[in-house]
Structure formats: structure tokens, C-alpha cells
Amino acid sequence: MLSIFTLGSTLLLPLLVEAAGYANLNSMGLFRRTSCSASLPASCHNTTVETDLCCFEAPGGSILQTQFWDTNPATGPTNSWTIHGLWPDHCDNSYSEDCDPSRDYSSITDLLENAGATSTLSYMQTYWKNDPNDGSDEELWEHEWATHGTCYSTLEPSCISGYSTGEEAVYFFERVVGLFQTLDTYQFLKSQGITPSSSKTHTQSSLLSALKAASGYTPAISCSGSDLDEISWYFNLQGSLIDGTFLQYNAPSGSSDCPSSGIKYLPKNNDNDV
Ligand SMILES: *[C@@H]1O[C@H](CO)[C@@H](O)[C@H](O)[C@H]1NC(C)=O
């Protein structure tokens, strides 16, 4: 009996999605595939000029998966960092923003719902949180897409055959969520004995060493005053953001922005007012 239901939903969902106009995206995630060659160099690793920027991310080939640790007010689950974004910085650490205002979509929620990307949307509702003092979650998603998402060369509409308005943003949100799920900063720290505390203090080097020991790579961390509140994990991209491979690398030294000692990793208990 179970297999009949499973088969039924497997067949039905792609048809519903197709009816909505996204023939190559299913509700389970990315479905569209590019024909980018696996022999292309990774972004920022080319030795000659790459001309097909649908398959080679440029100039934003240094990709930062940024996460928040918001404690005042606390956002998201108490045992997880939350998503800030996925930023295509240039290989020299400069960056572009707001690359195509004509694609500043007015409802990311509608785009994801219409594409059948409901599991991505519900994940975002839990893990991609705005500071309520700054606005709604939807406003953060719109900002992240408009400011950073529109700068991906490999997500240009002209790269996508049979393009439907907004579909590249759906791919962006799917990839951000998928990558974030592999970067559980809370568990990385916990595995090294570092858990939130309102009294304990840390050095910058001990936090970076713990994160490297747990994940294999050194991220960059940021603080608000002496409170740890943000992290960036660094990647290059081989192929297109639609279906390419993220290749992690160590944050350049000096990219962290915290005091060298006395850093607090505060609990998300809404009780951190001093
Ligand atoms: C790599 O390709 C990009 C995009 O075409 C280009 O701007 C850059 O100069 C290239 N780098 C090298 C070392 O050729």
C-alpha cells in the first residue's frame, strides 16, 4: 500500500509543478540540469579568460555562505545559527551588489510556492530569519536576492533555456538552503565543547581552530562588540550555481572581525540585556 502512495506522489508532483510553468523544477528541489562541462576550472582558479559565464561564475567567484547568531532579540532555533545569505564576492574580496534591479522580485514566497518549492520555503521560515527590528523574513529574502542573488553570472536568464520569470531565484534559494544544511555551525562548535554561555569567554583563535577541527576549513567570524554574531564559510564554484559543485576553502587570514580575546558566544534565551 505504501508503495502505491509513494509512486502516486512521485508522479503527481512533477506534473503539478509543470502545470505551474516550471517544467524543469520539481517540488523536491533542483531538477534542471545545465550542460556545463565538468572540466571547466573552478571560479577564481582560471588561468585564461573564461568566456562562457553561464558555466563559470564571474566576477563573483568567491562565494560566502553567511550565517547569523542573533541573541538580542533571538531569532530561529536556540540550537542553530540562521541563514544570512550566499554572497558572490570577487576573487580579490571586492564585491558587486544590486546587479539587476529589473529582477528585484516582490514576493520570494510566491515564487517558491508557484514553483512547488514548499519544503525549501518552510525550511526558510525556520532558519532564514530577519531581525524583527529590521523587518519581516520575506523582506530579508527579497533583500538577499536583489542585493546578491542578481549578481550571479551563472543565474542570468539568458543562461536558462525556456526561462520562466523568477525561476533563477528559486534555484538560488534552493542552493542556499542545501549548502547551509551542510554547515551546522552550532554542531561544529558543540562537537569541540563550545556551547553558548552568558559568562564564558573565548579567543578568536580558539574559535577558529575549533571550527576548523570540526569542519575541515577555517571560516571568518564577526562580532558585535565582543559578542560573536556572524560567520562566513568560503567556497569556489565549479560550474553553474544551478547545479555546480561548491569547493570549500579556508577564509583568507585577517578576514575575521572579532576582538582577539574576551569573545562571548551568548545563549539565545532572550535574556542577554546587560
Ligand atoms: C578568469 O575569467 C574571468 C572571466 O572571464 C576574467 O575576468 C579573468 O581575468 C580570468 N582570469 C585570468 C587569470 O585569466
The ligand as a Gaussian input file, in Angstrom:
#p B3LYP/6-31G(d) Opt

LIG

0 1
 C       39.183000      34.411000     -15.421000
 O       37.994000      34.632000     -16.163000
 C       37.356000      35.864000     -15.878000
 C       36.054000      35.902000     -16.632000
 O       36.243000      35.881000     -17.983000
 C       38.286000      37.021000     -16.258000
 O       37.689000      38.239000     -15.927000
 C       39.598000      36.874000     -15.542000
 O       40.504000      37.862000     -15.988000
 C       40.180000      35.489000     -15.803000
 N       41.426000      35.321000     -15.048000
 C       42.576000      35.015000     -15.662000
 C       43.759000      34.844000     -14.762000
 O       42.674000      34.900000     -16.860000

